[in-house]
Amino acid sequence: MVKKRQDPLEDGGEIREVAFSAPAGRPAGVEVLTLAELRERADACRLSTPHRPGFHHLLVLDRGRLVHCVDFREHLLTPGDLLWSRPGQVQHFGDLSGAEGRLVLFESGFVDPATAAAARIEDWYGPAVRRPEGAAARALDEALTQLHREFGALGGLPLEVHLEVLRHLLAVLVLRAAHPEGAGSRQDEGTCEASETYLRFRDAVERGFPHSRRVADYARTLGYAPRTLSRATEAAAGVGAKEFIDRRVVLEAKRLLAHGDQPASRIADRLGFADATNFSKFFQRQAGITPIAFRAAVRGVD
């Protein structure tokens, strides 16, 4: 299923990264399994320890309840809920013993570019949990059932054909998962243009937040006025462009503080701050707590 690397605090206190590794005899890039199979094959202690997978998790809960934490937010899943966590997000499972469901693991490159764009599979800022209803829920379940059946049918088709069938069935599933509400309302041209501006800005921030927190820098790189970026971000994310950048920096700081042992000076350097003092002031202003106090709180240290 997955190939795990290092213990959580090895390699200088880094978050444990998890790379995708295809099961023996299976095609690379995707795997479908039940939570019962996951319990049998994976180390529960490692699943419950925060880690950063390099691949997508699509989980549909069928029975029971499950707590799953994604980037410091706990989600209580009940039957019918759909969870989608993306590569790079820090996550961990709760107690799996009372939950039953189906899990799809896949690498971003396994789906074709058109599907990736239409489903916005790299939208780290989208909701982690959604609840399809009615016809949309039935369509999603059918897509997942067909993908699961095909994944288990290795040998029925030539391997290269089997791989393409899996790719197409996964495309249907991720498109359904990206739009679990079914048919949505049509957007006017202005809204679509603003959305495209936001998506370009969001992707630029993901690449550049360790180097710049200035809206003007992103505006210059993308060819927009700073005010245009702020309007687009406000419309799509509910906050201005500067706040959007700062929140991304705070999220990464929280990841590093909670799941590593690096000193504040090292974290400050990684996130582009001149020194630990400036980083500490920024973090306290944004998070309402000092970095040291935050680290102690999330680790349960008095």
Secondary structure by P-SEA (a helix, b strand, c coil): cccccccccccccccbbbbbbcccccccccccccaaaaaacccccccccbbbbcbbbbbbbccbbbbbbcccccccccccbbbbbcccccccccccccccbbbbbbccccccaaaaaaacccccccccbbbbcaaaaaaaaaaaaaaaaaaaccccccaaaaaaaaaaaaaaaaaaaaccccccccccaaaaaaaaaaaaaaaaaaacccccccaaaaaaaacccaaaaaaaaaacccccaaaaaaaaaaaaaaaaaacccccaaaaaaaaccccaaaaaaaaaaaccccaaaaaaaaaccc
